[in-house]
């Protein structure tokens, strides 16, 4: 699947000028509020008619079609369920108004874990439950492309943690291409297979999620405070002391219990500010995780900080240091280092299922 998006549109306060070709999987449009992310998905959906547009999904030109003929499902920030209908009636609404047979309902209900909600009305549901129903309604419209505009923004952290695994399952099990809008980097790092960074109506960076997140140059667009890379790991064992041993390209990683059976692939986001570097393998530390790597690049910001990109076998990690520390260590491309990480530094929300696209 490829989605070609070429848009030009003048708003009162900025100009949208976007050219990008997106692969399958889950593509996150990441950027600050007002950067143009929602305008892009609205143009793809046909809710915005740009001054100039060409939107092509797998060879099918969408921009000349009305919204209801584009084969696009849309999940908004608020669920927008019909309050007078049951969950079951909300799910089948699109099929009923089009006089079509409902197909795949059992699979969607199982995938989203909403079997126990079918007879209830939206007013009795939690925020996370409403969003799962909204996703189900969009899926049962049999779309060729799913648009999701900040679907977790209105939820508290507990509800986000509840719904994230369902979005991962949607990404991995349906094969449906997803265009996902967010300005929350931890959420993007967990879900995205591709990231497009949008700034002031333009594409500032685009590429596979692991590459974009581990690029110190791109980090200034993502936000230094949240900068961090993702590693793919496999659950090796669950230890008696409550820790889980993961295997990475650079060696073992011990974290507080990670759900899943041995052999399950996961992606782990490691914040750059939580990584300490040493030129020699340290001893006598409380930190359990010491991963050998090689410095690939250093990027100096306007302040006293430096972002260091290092390779760990086939993957990359970021560390955020002061310029003074980098100079004291003699860091430069090609220098061997050890990355030190406390087990408790990685939050459960930063561990998710590894997408088959990303493996």
C-alpha positions in Angstrom: 0.0 0.0 0.0 1.2 3.5 -0.8 -0.5 6.8 0.0 0.6 9.8 -2.1 -0.3 13.1 -0.5 0.4 16.4 -2.3 -1.4 19.4 -0.8 -1.3 23.2 -1.2 -3.7 25.4 0.8 -3.5 28.9 2.1 -5.0 29.5 5.6 -5.2 32.9 7.2 -2.2 32.2 9.5 0.0 29.7 7.6 0.3 27.8 4.3 -0.1 24.1 4.0 2.5 22.7 1.5 3.0 19.0 1.8 4.4 16.3 -0.5 4.9 12.8 0.9 4.6 9.2 -0.1 3.7 6.9 2.7 4.1 3.1 3.0 1.7 0.7 4.7 1.6 0.2 8.5 0.8 3.0 10.9 2.1 6.4 9.9 2.1 9.1 12.6 1.8 12.7 11.7 3.7 14.3 14.6 3.9 18.0 15.4 2.8 20.8 17.7 -0.8 22.0 17.8 -1.5 24.2 14.8 1.2 22.6 12.6 -1.3 21.3 10.0 -1.6 17.7 11.0 -5.4 17.6 11.2 -5.7 19.7 8.0 -3.8 16.9 6.2 -6.1 14.1 7.4 -9.1 16.2 6.7 -7.9 16.8 3.2 -7.4 13.0 2.8 -10.9 12.4 4.1 -12.4 15.0 1.9 -13.5 17.2 4.7 -11.1 20.0 3.5 -11.0 21.0 -0.1 -7.5 22.4 -0.6 -6.5 25.0 -3.2 -4.5 22.3 -4.9 -4.5 18.6 -4.0 -3.6 15.1 -5.3 -4.3 12.2 -2.9 -3.7 8.7 -4.4 -4.3 5.5 -2.4 -2.8 2.5 -4.2 -3.4 4.0 -7.6 -6.9 5.2 -6.8 -7.2 9.0 -7.0 -9.2 10.2 -4.0 -9.1 14.0 -4.3 -11.9 14.2 -6.9 -14.3 11.9 -5.0 -16.8 13.0 -2.3 -16.0 11.9 1.2 -18.4 8.9 1.3 -16.9 7.4 -1.8 -13.2 7.6 -0.7 -13.3 4.4 1.4 -11.8 6.1 4.4 -12.7 5.5 8.0 -12.2 8.4 10.5 -11.8 8.2 14.3 -11.9 11.6 15.9 -10.5 12.9 19.2 -14.0 12.6 20.7 -15.8 9.4 20.0 -18.9 11.1 18.4 -21.2 8.1 19.1 -24.9 8.4 18.7 -26.2 8.6 22.3 -29.7 7.1 21.6 -28.2 4.0 20.0 -26.7 0.9 21.7 -23.1 0.0 21.1 -24.2 -2.7 18.6 -26.3 -0.2 16.7 -23.5 2.4 16.6 -21.1 -0.3 15.3 -23.4 -1.2 12.4 -24.6 2.3 11.5 -22.6 2.7 8.4 -23.6 -0.6 6.9 -27.3 0.0 7.7 -27.5 3.4 6.1 -25.8 2.0 3.0 -28.1 -1.0 3.1 -25.2 -3.4 3.1 -24.6 -6.6 5.0 -22.4 -6.2 8.1 -19.2 -8.1 7.5 -16.5 -9.0 10.1 -18.4 -7.8 13.1 -17.4 -10.7 15.3 -13.7 -10.3 14.5 -13.9 -6.5 15.2 -15.7 -7.0 18.5 -13.1 -9.6 19.6 -10.2 -7.5 18.4 -11.3 -4.5 20.4 -12.6 -6.4 23.4 -16.1 -4.8 23.3 -18.3 -7.9 23.4 -19.6 -7.1 26.8 -20.6 -3.6 25.8 -23.0 -4.4 22.9 -26.2 -3.8 24.7 -25.1 -0.6 26.5 -25.5 3.0 25.5 -22.6 5.5 25.1 -23.5 7.4 28.2 -22.6 4.4 30.4 -19.2 3.9 28.9 -15.8 5.1 30.0 -13.7 7.3 27.6 -11.5 4.4 26.6 -14.6 2.2 25.9 -16.2 4.9 23.8 -13.0 5.2 21.7 -12.9 1.5 21.1 -16.4 1.5 19.9 -15.7 4.5 17.7 -12.7 2.5 16.2 -15.0 -0.5 15.7 -17.6 1.6 13.9 -15.0 3.0 11.6 -13.7 -0.6 10.8 -17.1 -2.0 10.1 -17.5 0.7 7.4 -14.9 -1.5 5.5 -12.4 1.3 4.8 -9.3 1.0 2.7 -7.6 3.5 4.9 -8.1 4.5 8.6 -7.6 8.0 9.8 -7.2 8.6 13.5 -7.0 12.2 14.7 -5.5 12.3 18.3 -7.8 9.5 19.5 -6.2 9.4 22.9 -5.8 13.1 23.6 -9.0 13.4 25.6 -8.2 10.4 27.8 -6.3 10.2 31.1 -3.2 8.1 31.5 -5.1 5.0 32.8 -7.5 5.1 29.8 -4.6 5.6 27.4 -2.8 2.5 28.8 -6.1 0.6 28.4 -6.6 1.4 24.7 -3.0 1.4 23.4 -2.8 -2.4 23.1 -5.9 -2.4 21.0 -4.4 0.1 18.6 -1.3 -2.1 18.4 -3.5 -5.1 17.6 -5.3 -3.0 15.0 -1.9 -2.1 13.4 -0.5 -5.6 13.5 -3.5 -7.9 12.8 -5.8 -6.1 10.3 -3.3 -5.1 7.6 -5.2 -1.8 7.3 -3.0 1.3 6.6 -3.5 3.9 9.3 -2.7 7.6 9.3 -2.5 8.6 12.9 -2.2 12.2 14.3 -0.5 12.9 17.6 1.7 15.4 19.4 2.6 13.0 22.2 6.0 11.5 21.4 5.9 8.5 23.8 2.6 7.5 22.1 4.2 7.9 18.7 7.3 6.0 19.6 5.1 3.0 20.8 2.8 2.9 17.8 4.4 4.3 14.6 6.1 2.3 11.9 6.6 5.5 9.9 6.8 9.1 11.3 6.2 12.3 9.4 7.2 15.4 11.4 5.0 18.4 10.5 6.1 21.9 11.2 4.3 25.1 10.1 2.4 23.2 7.3 5.5 21.4 5.9 7.2 18.1 6.2 10.3 18.6 8.4 11.3 15.0 8.4 9.9 11.6 7.3 11.1 8.0 7.6 10.9 4.7 9.5 10.1 5.3 13.1 13.3 3.8 14.5 15.4 6.0 12.2 13.5 9.2 12.9 13.5 8.7 16.7 17.2 7.9 16.9 18.4 10.8 14.7 19.8 13.6 16.8 19.2 16.1 14.1 15.5 15.2 14.0 15.3 15.4 17.8 15.1 19.2 17.7 11.9 18.9 15.8 10.5 16.2 18.1 11.5 18.0 21.3 14.7 17.5 23.3 12.8 16.8 26.6 11.1 13.7 25.1 13.9 12.6 22.8 14.6 8.9 22.8 15.1 5.9 20.6 13.2 2.6 20.4 14.9 -0.9 20.6 13.3 -4.1 19.4 13.7 -6.8 22.0 12.4 -10.3 22.7 11.2 -11.6 26.0 13.7 -14.2 27.1 12.4 -15.0 30.6 10.5 -13.8 33.6 12.7 -13.9 36.7 11.6 -14.8 40.3 12.4 -11.3 41.6 9.8 -9.7 39.3 12.1 -8.6 36.5 11.8 -9.7 32.9 14.9 -10.4 30.9 14.8 -9.1 27.3 17.2 -9.9 24.6 18.3 -7.0 22.3 20.8 -6.6 19.5 23.4 -5.4 22.1 22.7 -7.9 24.9 20.3 -8.5 27.8 18.0 -5.8 29.2 16.3 -6.3 32.6 13.1 -4.4 33.2 10.2 -4.6 35.7 7.7 -7.3 34.6 6.9 -7.1 30.9 3.6 -8.8 30.0 3.9 -11.6 27.4 5.2 -15.1 26.9 8.9 -15.8 26.2 9.7 -15.2 22.5 7.3 -12.3 22.2 8.7 -9.3 20.3 8.4 -5.9 22.0 9.6 -2.4 21.3 11.1 -0.4 24.1 11.4 3.3 24.2 14.5 4.6 26.0 14.6 8.3 26.8 17.9 10.0 25.9 18.0 11.7 29.3 18.0 8.4 31.1 21.1 7.0 29.4 24.6 7.4 31.0 27.7 6.7 29.0 31.1 5.3 30.0 34.2 4.7 28.0 34.9 1.5 29.9 32.5 -1.1 31.2 31.6 0.2 34.7 31.6 -2.1 37.8 30.1 -1.7 41.2 26.9 0.0 39.9 23.3 -0.5 41.0 22.2 -0.2 37.4 21.6 -3.6 35.8 21.6 -2.6 32.2 25.0 -2.0 30.5 24.9 -2.2 26.7 28.1 -1.9 24.6 27.9 0.3 21.5 29.8 2.7 19.2 29.3 6.4 18.8 28.0 7.2 15.4 27.3 11.0 15.6 27.1 13.9 18.0 24.8 16.9 17.6 25.3 20.0 19.6 22.3 22.3 20.4 22.2 26.0 21.2 22.6 25.3 24.9 25.2 23.2 26.9 23.7 19.9 25.7 24.8 17.3 23.2 22.8 14.4 21.8 24.9 11.3 21.1 23.8 8.6 18.7 25.3 5.2 19.1 24.9 1.9 17.3 24.0 -1.1 19.3 24.5 -3.9 16.8 21.8 -3.3 14.1 19.9 -0.6 16.2 20.6 2.8 17.6 20.3 4.6 21.0 20.4 8.2 22.0 22.0 9.7 25.0 21.6 13.3 26.2 24.8 14.7 27.8 26.3 18.0 28.6 29.0 19.2 26.1 31.5 19.2 29.0 30.8 15.5 29.7 31.1 14.6 26.0 34.5 16.4 25.8 35.7 14.8 29.0 34.9 11.4 27.6 36.5 12.2 24.3 33.4 11.2 22.4 33.6 11.1 18.6 32.3 8.9 15.8 33.9 5.5 16.1 34.5 5.6 19.9 33.4 2.5 21.8 31.1 3.3 24.8 28.9 1.5 27.2 25.3 2.8 27.7 24.1 2.5 31.3 20.3 2.4 32.1 18.5 1.9 35.3 15.8 -0.8 35.1 13.2 1.5 36.7 13.9 4.3 34.1 11.7 2.6 31.5 7.9 3.1 32.2 5.4 0.4 31.3 3.8 2.8 28.9 7.1 2.8 26.9 6.9 -0.9 26.2 4.6 -2.1 23.4 4.2 -4.8 20.8 6.7 -4.8 18.0 5.0 -4.3 14.7 5.8 -6.9 12.0 6.6 -4.0 9.7 9.3 -2.8 12.1 11.0 -6.2 12.7 
